């Protein structure tokens, strides 16, 4: 059976249980934003909790299960507000 894949780049909004909410902005219409709910395994979720916080940008690749459930296979951390705050504190 062929499985549908997805890729989302967005800002971390919330972590609720094993589901991460990401804010995705349409490239053709930047004023249109959508909340995307993505399920994650404990291992991936532990990394997200360790390296990301609200507002950080991340890329998520995964597959679609049961017609509408998005499940993450890989997360890439693209920007972190943590690094900016640490640099600002050292001035």
Rosetta blueprint (number, residue, H / E / L):
1 X L
2 X L
3 X L
4 X L
5 X E
6 X E
7 X E
8 X E
9 X E
10 X E
11 X E
12 X E
13 X E
14 X E
15 X E
16 X E
17 X L
18 X L
19 X E
20 X E
21 X E
22 X E
23 X E
24 X E
25 X E
26 X L
27 X L
28 X L
29 X L
30 X L
31 X L
32 X L
33 X E
34 X E
35 X E
36 X E
37 X E
38 X E
39 X E
40 X L
41 X L
42 X H
43 X H
44 X H
45 X H
46 X H
47 X H
48 X H
49 X H
50 X H
51 X H
52 X L
53 X L
54 X L
55 X L
56 X L
57 X E
58 X E
59 X E
60 X E
61 X E
62 X E
63 X E
64 X E
65 X E
66 X L
67 X L
68 X L
69 X E
70 X E
71 X E
72 X E
73 X E
74 X E
75 X E
76 X E
77 X E
78 X E
79 X E
80 X L
81 X H
82 X H
83 X H
84 X H
85 X H
86 X H
87 X H
88 X H
89 X H
90 X L
91 X L
